[in-house]
Structure formats: C-alpha cells, structure tokens
Amino acid sequence: MFAIRTAEGGEDLGEVRSSNPTLLRAFGAAYMRDPKAKGEVALFGPNSQLVATYDIWQDRWEDAEAKAG
C-alpha cells in the first residue's frame, strides 16, 4: 500500500492509504490547496520509501528521485 502522510511542525497529523498512488497524489494536492491546510504532505511507497513531496509554492508534486539526482 502507498500512503500520504501529513505533518505540521514535526507533529504527525495522520495518514491515508491506498493501492493507487495517482489517487493519493490527487488527494494530497487537493488537501494542500485548501486555504485552511497547514504543514506538508509526502507520498510513501509500499516499503515506506519516500516517493514524493508536495511543493506548495510550485503547486505540484516533486518526485524524490528527481531531488536526489
């Protein structure tokens, strides 16, 4: 299962899981576009590896591979 994890100021706010990473990316983006949302979201793979983080300033997902390379 893939997971979206939310955090604010180092505090864990929760997690949403799905076998569909595209659905989770859409959910995470919608969450971050809500003016009341705070903190950050990250997408993790089935083995808890970081897949992507949402960049609020660019309004898009940044893949972990792209940042590492």
C-alpha beads as a LAMMPS data file, in Angstrom:
LAMMPS data file: protein, C-alpha beads

69 atoms
68 bonds

1 atom types
1 bond types

-500.0 500.0 xlo xhi
-500.0 500.0 ylo yhi
-500.0 500.0 zlo zhi

Masses

1 110.0

Atoms # bond

1 1 1 0.000 0.000 0.000
2 1 1 1.038 3.550 -0.696
3 1 1 0.474 6.241 1.922
4 1 1 0.112 10.004 2.140
5 1 1 1.451 11.278 5.456
6 1 1 0.706 14.758 6.733
7 1 1 2.715 16.676 9.296
8 1 1 2.922 20.170 10.734
9 1 1 5.887 21.453 12.675
10 1 1 7.229 17.934 13.098
11 1 1 3.917 16.659 14.503
12 1 1 2.274 13.743 12.690
13 1 1 -1.254 14.720 11.590
14 1 1 -2.247 11.392 10.077
15 1 1 -2.031 9.077 7.125
16 1 1 -4.235 7.976 4.221
17 1 1 -3.505 4.672 2.468
18 1 1 -4.383 3.304 -0.957
19 1 1 -3.026 0.890 -3.528
20 1 1 -3.433 3.703 -6.091
21 1 1 -0.621 6.312 -5.879
22 1 1 -2.289 8.523 -8.514
23 1 1 -5.380 8.801 -6.337
24 1 1 -3.239 9.667 -3.322
25 1 1 -1.401 12.360 -5.281
26 1 1 -4.753 13.916 -6.258
27 1 1 -5.957 13.719 -2.649
28 1 1 -2.743 15.238 -1.281
29 1 1 -2.779 18.078 -3.814
30 1 1 -6.420 18.894 -3.011
31 1 1 -5.593 18.882 0.696
32 1 1 -2.667 21.273 0.235
33 1 1 -4.728 23.630 -1.943
34 1 1 -7.256 24.092 0.858
35 1 1 -6.544 27.502 2.407
36 1 1 -7.080 26.041 5.889
37 1 1 -4.481 23.287 5.379
38 1 1 -1.125 23.701 7.071
39 1 1 2.044 21.685 7.130
40 1 1 3.275 19.316 4.487
41 1 1 2.345 16.057 2.785
42 1 1 4.549 13.289 1.482
43 1 1 3.835 10.170 -0.552
44 1 1 5.448 6.940 0.608
45 1 1 5.682 3.633 -1.240
46 1 1 4.781 0.126 -0.085
47 1 1 8.138 -0.288 1.700
48 1 1 7.844 3.117 3.429
49 1 1 10.305 4.687 0.992
50 1 1 9.755 8.366 0.193
51 1 1 8.279 8.679 -3.307
52 1 1 7.393 12.389 -3.498
53 1 1 6.676 15.534 -1.524
54 1 1 4.191 18.267 -2.371
55 1 1 5.735 21.650 -3.089
56 1 1 3.129 24.214 -2.052
57 1 1 4.976 27.093 -3.720
58 1 1 5.092 25.378 -7.111
59 1 1 1.694 23.691 -6.586
60 1 1 2.961 20.290 -7.703
61 1 1 4.495 17.031 -6.569
62 1 1 8.285 16.726 -6.518
63 1 1 9.479 13.153 -7.022
64 1 1 12.138 12.031 -4.565
65 1 1 14.262 10.604 -7.425
66 1 1 14.354 13.994 -9.140
67 1 1 15.526 15.707 -5.947
68 1 1 18.200 13.084 -5.278
69 1 1 19.617 13.162 -8.793

Bonds

1 1 1 2
2 1 2 3
3 1 3 4
4 1 4 5
5 1 5 6
6 1 6 7
7 1 7 8
8 1 8 9
9 1 9 10
10 1 10 11
11 1 11 12
12 1 12 13
13 1 13 14
14 1 14 15
15 1 15 16
16 1 16 17
17 1 17 18
18 1 18 19
19 1 19 20
20 1 20 21
21 1 21 22
22 1 22 23
23 1 23 24
24 1 24 25
25 1 25 26
26 1 26 27
27 1 27 28
28 1 28 29
29 1 29 30
30 1 30 31
31 1 31 32
32 1 32 33
33 1 33 34
34 1 34 35
35 1 35 36
36 1 36 37
37 1 37 38
38 1 38 39
39 1 39 40
40 1 40 41
41 1 41 42
42 1 42 43
43 1 43 44
44 1 44 45
45 1 45 46
46 1 46 47
47 1 47 48
48 1 48 49
49 1 49 50
50 1 50 51
51 1 51 52
52 1 52 53
53 1 53 54
54 1 54 55
55 1 55 56
56 1 56 57
57 1 57 58
58 1 58 59
59 1 59 60
60 1 60 61
61 1 61 62
62 1 62 63
63 1 63 64
64 1 64 65
65 1 65 66
66 1 66 67
67 1 67 68
68 1 68 69
